[in-house]
């Protein structure tokens, strides 16, 4: 997920949104790593907290809980997709309403 999120940390609109959402430390760490040209550190700058807030990842129970968190917030059609090198069918089963 971190690799897929890297472009957003470089775009002004998303950077402003992330900062307003309480992820200024992630942006600062990303900027520091980008300034050094350290791609691995740029990915590592995206915190576990950010991943946890933004995504529904983990085992089936964690995915279901994450999707339900979005539904409870008013989302009517959560976007579910695979993470590279994972089992897409299992992902879809986990994300399906109980």
N, C-alpha and C positions, 0 to 999 in steps of 0.2 A: 504494500500500500504506500509506503513512504516514497518509493521510486515514482509511483503514479502521481503523487501529490507535489513533487518538486516544482513543476511548472507554476503552480498556483502561488507558491511562496515568492515568486519573482514578478508577479503581476500586480500593479498598483491597486486595483479594485479589491482583489482578494487579500492583499497585505493589509489594507485598511480595515477590512471586515474582520480579519483574524486578530488584529491588534485590539479592535474594539470589543472583541469577544474574549479577551483575556489571554491571548497567546503571544503577547509581545516578547516574552523571553524566547519562544521558539523562533520568532522572526530574527531577533538579535543573534541567536546562535547560528541560524541559517546564513545571515549576512556575513558573520565572521568567517564561517567555513567557505562561503562563496568567494570572499576576498582572498582566501588562500588557495582557491581552486581545488578544494578538497571535497570531491563528490560524495565520498562515504560519510564525512562529517556533516554535509548538507542534509543527507537522509537522516542521520542520527539526530539532527537538530529538531526533527519533527517528533515531539514527545509522545510517550505512551498515553498521556492524558488526552492529547489532541486526537490520537487514533481512537481512543475509547469514546470520546464525545462524538466524533464524526461518523464512525463506522459501527457496524454490527459484525464483529469478527470473533472467532474462537470456536469452541465446540458448539454442538447443536443448541444447547440450552442458552448459551451466551448470544448466539445469533437470534434465536427467538426473542430473547429479552431485549436485544437491541432494536429489532423490528417493532416490537410492541412499544418501546420507548418513543419511537417515531410516530406510531399510530396514536399514542396517548397525547402527543403534541399537536395532533390534527392532520398528520399526513394521511392522505387517502390512497396513495399509490406509491409506496416506497420503491425506490430503485434497487433491485437486487442483481448482482453480477458476480462473476467469479474473480478470484484473485489468481493470477498466473500460477500454474503448477499445483492447483487444488482441484478437488472433485466437484465439478459444476452441478451434477445431479444431486449430490449430497447437500450442497449449498442451497439449492432450490427447495429440497425437502425440509431443510432446517428453517428456511424463511417462510414457509407456508403457514398460514394461520392454523392453530390447533383445532 
